[in-house]
Amino acid sequence: MHRLVKRPMERAISSRVVGWMTRPRVRGKRLILAYHGIIPEGEAPAGEQALFVAQRDFATHLDMLAAEADVAPLDRIDEPGDGRPRIAITIDDAYRGAVNVGVRELAARSLPATIFVAPARLNNHVFWWDALLSHSARLDEKLRNHALHRLGGADERVRVWAAKAGIPALDELPAYAHTATSGELAAALRFPGITVGSHSWSHANLASMGIADVVTEVRRSREWLRAEFGEKAIDWLAYPYGLESVQARVAVADASYTGALGIGGGWHRAAEVSPFARPRLNIAAGLSVAGFRARLHGALLS
């Protein structure tokens, strides 16, 4: 049996046909992409591996976006576009690999992006979900649920509980899996089009908190980012863990944010969703180029 192999020209034509056929499905809609960590070339995977995209894969995604999409700054995502799929790029958690290597890849292509930062976790922090893996690639689901919903996703509480339960924590991860320093973040923000937004103050689960604590988390973060980075700090928030509640939405709105983002979903119309619960497409490690292109063109809407 002979395998049918498409020549480069045939693959290009096929890609254009798919784009032409699916584009009506996304006309007038917006797509916000969510990345987390970036693994620099030559480094081995570490931490919760689903969150870390290889630099080469990230660069491939960006090349595709530059060629096929109207990539807009997040705070201008709802403005009219140029007729191509209109997309914004966001990066959560301010991992060092993303802030240093990822931003350089963006800058090389003149693409805008927003980095969502929890100020209390900057400066070489290792997040609890990366530390508690016990050398496995994915975090145990029961452990995750207990940490998120019983302990509120609060780093200090999770680590105290894990120590009492005899669950080892591994903080000796590669530098790219630690958070960036304030200075590294400031250097990244010097590139045109790179902005910063709030990921709450301490990356706690806002849906598990009382209203007073939510207000403190979202206001303190916004004020710190504005004081540190001025106009590079935009009035958008990404809910930690993608978890939110009605009172969290109210607190974010009252704190004068423009919008807030979850971590699930895909293409959407701004008029059909709450400005304080905008969906995002999470880009996990292992997403194929074909899968990325399918979502980009709307063949898969989420």
Number of C-alpha atoms within 10 A of each C-alpha: 3 4 5 6 8 10 9 9 9 11 12 12 12 13 16 14 12 16 20 11 13 18 18 13 14 20 16 18 20 20 27 24 21 24 24 24 31 28 28 19 10 8 12 9 19 21 29 21 19 18 20 26 25 21 21 14 17 21 17 14 16 20 16 15 22 15 10 17 20 18 26 20 20 22 16 11 20 18 10 9 17 10 11 17 24 26 23 25 25 26 26 25 26 29 32 26 25 30 26 19 19 25 24 14 18 22 17 11 13 15 23 20 25 26 28 26 30 25 22 12 21 22 18 16 17 21 20 22 20 23 21 24 21 15 15 12 14 16 19 13 9 9 15 17 13 14 22 20 13 13 19 19 24 18 19 11 14 21 21 11 14 17 11 9 9 8 15 15 17 15 16 11 14 15 16 24 28 25 26 25 19 15 11 16 24 17 13 22 21 12 17 14 17 23 25 29 27 34 28 28 23 20 24 23 23 27 22 19 17 11 16 10 14 24 20 15 23 27 20 17 22 27 15 15 22 17 11 12 16 12 12 19 23 22 20 24 25 31 29 26 17 16 19 21 15 11 17 25 22 14 22 24 16 12 17 13 21 14 20 24 24 21 23 15 16 21 27 20 15 15 9 9 11 13 17 24 22 22 27 26 21 20 19 16 19 14 12 12 13 10 12 17 19 18 18 28 25 24 17 15 16 17
